[in-house]
């Protein structure tokens, strides 16, 4: 398990209890303010879906609104894209498990497209959630940092989404795997990636069978620790959504502590774990070198 200070470990435990009770604000349930943020998430992270972390933080609209607006101007810059590229290049746990006859287990075109899309966005999500968490923890980052010119907002061509199988819809082996994911990872629920590929239960089963034995191993935990450390050093160079700004927007201390607990779960568990898992699945599908980059990165091959 990742090495956390006592207070952050307590945050994780509190968040694990809190997230299921809060639930998720799905796009078809969101009000106009939250839907505007969700649209901003898609066009600034360049994927056609809204990830689990934002659907939970939407339970705190004043926080999500100001925190997102603080970080949003930096997300389409070459610097941010290159930082995500660097994390992606270092996220693969090796040796990669032996693959399977993947094409016989599901619609490989749809599975590969969704895997590539999630693989592209996960390092960006880790950067964003770490920036949010450090800001509420008292770090101010580089308050004078100004975003450089970047690409225009928009979903990257070729990225795809899938209709997720919700935990309530899961039956049979899929239900068992979702429970195994929660237990092995210590997650509040199966991440969006696993809910998407659950449309092909045989593929999900084969992928999870190969990934799950690596969870908690020395190589898995060491790679995760390195990614978390590098992510922290990166986000401290950004202007962070600060705790006093959250108070200025009417958030009470109890709400701020709840948000920090949620952020701890996603930072130290859900996003970082899923990043490692999806990198492994990408490597099993297309080879280790393919798992170290993304075809959607607009800075790929620069320099």
Secondary structure, DSSP 4 states (H G I P E B T S, - for coil): -----HHHHHHHHHHHHHHHHH----GGG--HHHHHHHHHHHHHHTSSS--HHHHHHTTSHHHHHHHHHHHHTTTTBHHHHHHHHHHHHT---SSPPP---GGGSS-HHHHHHHHHHHHHHHHHHHHHHHHHHHHHTT--B-TT--PPPBPPS-PPTT--------TTT--HHHHHHHHHHHHHHT-SS--HHHHHHTTSHHHHHHHHHHHGGGTTSHHHHHHHHHHHHHHHHHHTTSBP--HHHHHHTT--HHHHHHHHHHHHHIIIIIHHHHHHHHHHHHHHHH-TTGGGS-TT-TTTT--
